[in-house]
Amino acid sequence: MTDQQPRNLSLPTPGCFADPDRSGLTATDVFDGMTEHLFYTLGKLAPSASRHDLYMALSYAVRDRLMTRYLAGIEAIAANPKRIVAYLSAEFLIGPQLGNNLLMLGIQKEAAEALKQFGINDIEEILDVEEEPGLGNGGLGRLAACFLESLASLEIPATGYGIRYEFGIFDQLIRDGWQVEITDKWLKAGWPWEIPHPDQACFVGFGGHTESYRDSNGAYRVRWIPAEHAIGVPHDVPVLGYRVNTCDRLRLWRADATESFDFYAFNSGDYYGAVEEKVGSETLCKVLYPNDGTAKGRQLRLKQQHFFVSCSLQDMIRSLDARGIPIEEFPDHWA
């Protein structure tokens, strides 16, 4: 078998959730998936679809094929528990996902053939539509992304944990021969590769103080009373291995306020104060690598790190609780 020849991509038995119509890899399967998503997901008809519409439809069709493999992997781990690798990083430079996932599935030619039926003769026209995800910037972020892809290709269960930044560092324009930095609004047109899970949100505390007390048995205890709280909402991005069925995940945390709107403050005329907590909490995931040249900037970076590490550890511990596994066995199930 050469590197150009795909391995056997037939699925393991993934249970009752698998839909054969959404896991096929032929050009006809891809075309049918695009047509379905244009109509039902995007509310568009093919003759009026823009290039962005076709990019979204193709991305959703490809994501269907990833999800079939992703859910089959979750079911396999549940049936035969394995130790899972957790990779925590403040950045993941994953790059555009459509072309990468077509490569991993080995269906670049099939996707190109499907696009021809929509009048697109060069697949690059659609690949160029995708924004670069503003989730990483340098070698550290690229290393983290490569680790995840390598783990999936080696069929090792793994989860990458990070932050879902709303804005990347910056976009660059050249005006009158000078570089001008503008906001990197990479999410402005939607990102079809993420699956939010608000039901799995975590609470994170900041600052505050500790207080001592006696428990019901009279033992001395100390508890932490945080001054601030934020909610971490996970967004999962499937990470498929090269020509294998193993699909790991990148779990990114979005910061929300515990109370996003102060109705009393609003009715009192304090319109800015009504959303102050929301603005403060969401600052945690606004920008990739905020400027740390000031004390405020360094404080924000530290809070970002504490936020996503706390959420990630809570998520790992919760996975043990769901299976009735005591915390003492943590290192047997997570690396």
N, C-alpha and C positions, 0 to 999 in steps of 0.2 A: 504494500500500500504506500503510495507517495503522499506528500503533503497536500497535493492538489485533489486527492480523492477523498471524499467524505467518508467517515466511518458510518457504521450502521446507526441511523438516527431513529429507528423504530422505538417507540416508547415502552417503558416498563408499564405494567398494569397500574394505572393511576387511580383506580376507583371510579365511582359513578360520576365524578365531575368532568371527566375528559369528554370533549366534543370532537369527534373525528373531522368535522367540517372546519374546525379552527386549528387543527394541528397538521394538516397536509402541507407539503412543501413544493408542489408543482406550480407552474405559472398560472394554471387555471384556479388552483386553490387560493393563491395570493390575490388574483384578480377578484374572485368572489368575496374574499375578506375585505378588500378595499371598497368594493361596491356596497357591501353591507354597512361598513362604518361610515361611508359618505352619507348614506341615507339615514341610518338610525342614530349614529353618534354625533355627526356634524350637521345633519339636517340639510344636506346639499344634494342636488342632482348632478350627475356626471357632466352634462354639457356646460353647466355654469360653474364647475369647480375650478378654483384657482390653483396655482402651483402649491401654495401653502395648504390648501385643502387636501390635495393629493399627497403631500408629505405627511399630513396628520393621518389620513386614511391608511397609507402604507405602514406608518409607524404603529398604529393600533393593530393592524393585521399581523405585523411581525410580533408585537407584544403578546397577542393571543397565543402564538406558538411558544413564546417564552413562558407564559403563565402555565400552560399545560405541563411543561417540564418542571417548572418551579413547584407547583402543587404536588406533582408526583414525587418530588424529592422530599417535601415536607411529610407526606404520608409514609415514605420509606423510612425516614428517620424516626417517626413516631412508632412504627412497627419494630424497628431495630435500632434503638438509641445508640448514637455515636458521640464522641467528643467533638465539639464544634470550636473552630478557631474564631476568635473575636479580634478584629483589627481596628483599633481606635486611632483616628487621625483627624486633625483640624481641617484637612483638605484632601480632596480626591480629584485629581485632574483626569477625569474619565474621557473627555473628548466627546464629539458628536456620536450619538448612539445608533442611528439608523444604519449607516454604512458598516459600523463595527458588528452589529447584530446580524446583518445579512451575511457578513464574512463568517461569523461563528456558526451560523446555520448552514452555510454553504449554498445560499440561494440567490447570489447576486444576479446570475443570468435569468433566473425565474422571475425575479422582481423587475428586471429590465423589460422582459417580455410582457409582463402584466401591464407595465406602464405604457407600452406601445399601444395597447388597446384604449388608452385614454389620450392618445395623440402625443405622448412624450417619447421621443426617439432617443434621447440621451438621459440616462438615469442621473447623471451629474447635476442636471437642472433641478432635480428634486432633492438630492443630497445637499446641495448648496443652500437650500432653504433653512436648514437647521442651524439654530444658534449654538455657539459653544457654551456648554454649561458652566456657569460661574461658580464652580465648586472647588476649584484648585488653581494654583498659579505656577508653582515651581517644581523642582525635582522631587521634593518630598511628596507632593500630591500625585505626581506621575508614578512614583515608586509604589505608593499605596494602591493606586488603580491597577498597576501591573500585578501586584501581589494577589489582588482579588481575582483577576482574570486567570492567573496561573493556578490558584487554588481550585477554581471551578474546572479548569482544564484537566487537572490531576484528580478530579472528582472527590475533593476533600470538602466536607461541609464547612461553610464559613459565612460570617456576617461582618461586613464593614460598618463601622459606626462613625457618624460625623454630623455636620450641621448643614441644614438646607438654607443656604444663603439666598436672600432675595436678590441681592445685587453682587456681581463679581467686583474685582478691584476697580477697573475702569475700562471703558472703550477709548480708543485713540483716533482722533481726527487730525489732519494736517491742514492748517489755515495760514495762508501767507507764509508758508515755509516753517511754521512753528507747530510743535505738538500741542494739541488741546485735549485735555482729559474730560470725558463726559461719563455719565452714569451708565453702567453696564446692565441694562434692563433685559436680561436674558430670559426671564420668565413671562415677558409681556404678552406673548402670543400663545401661551400655554405650553406645557411640556408633557407629552403623552407617555413618558416612560416611568412615571411615578404613580404609586398606589398609596393614597393616604389611609391611615388607620387611626382615626380619632378615638376609637373605643379602647386603644392601648396607650393613651396619653399618660405621662408621668408628671408628678409634682416635684418641683425643685425649690429649695429654700436658699436664701442669701442673707448674710449678716445676722443681726439679732444678738441673743445672749443665751446663756445656759442657766438652768435653775435646778437645785437639788430637791429631792423628795424621798419619802419612804414608800415602798410598794406594799401590797397587801400582806406580804410576809415579814414586813419590817426591815427589809434590806435597803441599804442606801443606794439611791439611783440618781442619775443626772440626765436631764433632757434638754434638747436644743429648741429654743423658740426663735424661729427665723423672723427677720424684720421685713423681708420681701419674699414673694413667691412668683414663680412662673410655671407655665404648663408646657411640657415638651410633647409635641404631636409627631408621631413617626410617619415618614413617607418612605416606602420601600421601592427600590430600583432593582429589577432582576439583573443578575450578572451571569451570563451564559458562558460556559467553557467552550473551547474550540472543538467543534465537531463531536461533542459528547452531549448526553442528555442532562448532565448535572447543571443546575442553575442555582447559584448562590444569590445572596442579596446584599445590597448596600442600603442600610437603614439610616436615613437622615432626619434630624430632629428640627422641627419648626417651633419657635417660641411664641406662645400666646399668653395673654394675661389671665389671671384667675377670675377677674371681674373686668370685662372689656368696656363696660359703659356704666358711669355713675349717674343714675337717673335723677337723684336728688340734686347733685351739682348742676346738671343740665337745666332742671326746672328753676334753679336759683339764678340762672343766667351765667354760670361759670362753664361756658361751652368747652374751653380748652381743658379745664380741670376734669370734665366729664370723661375725657378719653386719655387722661395723663397716665394712668396705670397701663393701659393698652400700649401706648407709645413707648413707655419705658421698657416693658417686657419684650416687645417685638424688636427693640434695638439689638437684642442679643443675636438675632439671625439676619440683620439687615445687610451687612457688608462683610465680604471676605477680607480678613486681615485689616481691620480699622487702623488708622494711623496711631502708632504707639509713641509718638513724639511728645505727648502730654501725659500727665498723671491720669486724666480721665480716660485717655485712650488705652493706657496700660491696664487700668481697672476693668475696662470693657473686655479686653482680650482675656484677662484672668476669669471674668465671669462667663465668657463664652466657653472656655475650657471646662470650668466647673459644671456648667449647664449640661453639655453633651456627655461628659463622663458620668455624671450622676444619672442621667436618663438611661445611658447604656448599661450601667451596672444594675439599675433597677429592672431593666428589661431582662437581663440575664438571670437575675434572682427570681423574677416572676415566672420565667420559663421552668425553673426548678419547682416552684410552688405548684404550678399547674400539673406537674407530674408526681407530686407528693414526695419530692426528693429533698432531704434535709440540707441546710446550707453548708454543713460540714463536708458534703460531697461535691461542692462547687468545682474544685480542680479536676474531678473525674469527668465532668461534663463540659467545661469551658476551658479553653487555653487562651 
